[in-house]
Amino acid sequence: MPEITFRLLVVLGAVLSRMALGGLWYSPVLFLKPWMRMTGITAEQMKQGMGKKIAFDVLASILMVFAMYHTIRFANVTSVPWGMALGFLNWLGFIAVATVSSVTYERRPAGLFWIHNGYNLISLMIMGAIIAVWG
């Protein structure tokens, strides 16, 4: 197994890219209103405990970057297109497959699936590119 060393600035950059994308993705500019409509969550409910929610999201993003870092280093990927391709494959094989049941079994709107999964897909592809080039 190859030895993997982590570059803190790369990890932070990948985490920050996910957090920044999330801030934009779930903003009124993009998908906040449809997300609120499909989930039934009000603005007041959303704001409750926002600090804890963001802290949990940062921790989850760190774990996601950790996994992507390993995937990219094991594959010896060093280019943007291949980093993005690995991000896509991780999304398709793990996230999309694991969350499709929210539509099929839980009868949640397909639009909600695409909002969440679009965010995760783009996040993983950006993180893949960052890690591939600078990791």
N, C-alpha and C positions, 0 to 999 in steps of 0.2 A: 504494500500500500504506500502510495507517495506521501511524503511528509508535507503537511499543509501549514503554512504560516499565514497568519492573518495580518493584514495591514489595516490598522485602526481607521485611518482616514478614508480608505475604500469602504470599509464597513459603515462608517458614519455617513458617507456620501450616498451609499445605496439605501440606507435607512431613511435618510432625509429625502431622497427622491420619492420613496414610497409615501412618506408622510405629506410631502408637498402635493403629490398627485392626488392623494386622498382628500386633502383640503380643497382642491379645485374640483375634483370629481363629484364630491358630495356638497357642493356649494350651489347657491341659487343660479349661478351662471350655467351649470350643467344639469345635474340630476337630483338635486335636493328635493324639489317639489314632486316629481314623480315617485321618488323613493318614499317620501312622507305619505303620499296618497296610497301607495301600495302596501306600506307597512302599518298604516293607521297611527303612526307616531306623530304627536303634535310637537310644535316648536318648544313648548314648555317641558314636555317629557324628555325631549332630546337634550336640553340644556342641563337637566338634573344629573349631577355627578360627572360632569364633563371632564374634570381633571383625572378622575380614575379611569374613565373610558380612554382618554388619550394616552395615559401611562400604560394601560394594557395594550393598546394598539402599537405603541413604541416597542414594548417587549415582544409582541407577536412579530413585528417587522424585523427585529434583531434575529429572532429564531428563523424567519424565512430567509434572511440574508445569509445566516450561518449555513443553512441547507444548500442554498444556491452556490455559495462559495465552494463548498465541497464538490458539488456536481461539476462546476466549471473547472476546478483544479484537477479532479479525477479524469475529466475528458481532455485535459490539456488544451483548452480553448483560449485563444488570445486575440480574437477579432470580434468586432461589433456584430456582424451578421450571425456568427456561430453562437455568440453569447445570447443574442436575442432568440435564436432557434432553440437553445436549451431552455430559455425562459418559457417559450411557447410549449415545448414538450412537457415541461414540469407542470404547467397550467393544465394542459390537455389531459395528461395521464393521472394527475392527482386532484387538482382543484375542481375542474369541470366535472369529472366523473363522480367525485365525492359530493358535489352540491346539486347535481341534477335531480336527486331524489326530493329536493325541496319543491320541485315543480311536479314530479310524477306522483309522489306519495302524499306530500303535504298540501298539494293543490294551491301552492303559492303562484302568483302571476309569473309568467315566463319573463315579463319585463324586469321583474326584480332579480331573477337569475342573471339576466344579461347586464343589468347595472352592476351587480356585485362582481360578476365574472369578468366583465370588461375592465373594471378597475384592477382586479387581480392579474389578468392577462397582461395588461400594459405595464403594471408594476414589475412583474417578473421579467418581462422583456427588457425594460430599462435597467433593472438591477443586473440582469445577465450581461448587458452591454458594458456597464460600469465595471463589474467584477472581471470580465474577460480582458478588458484593456488595461486596467490599473491594478488588478489583484495580483 
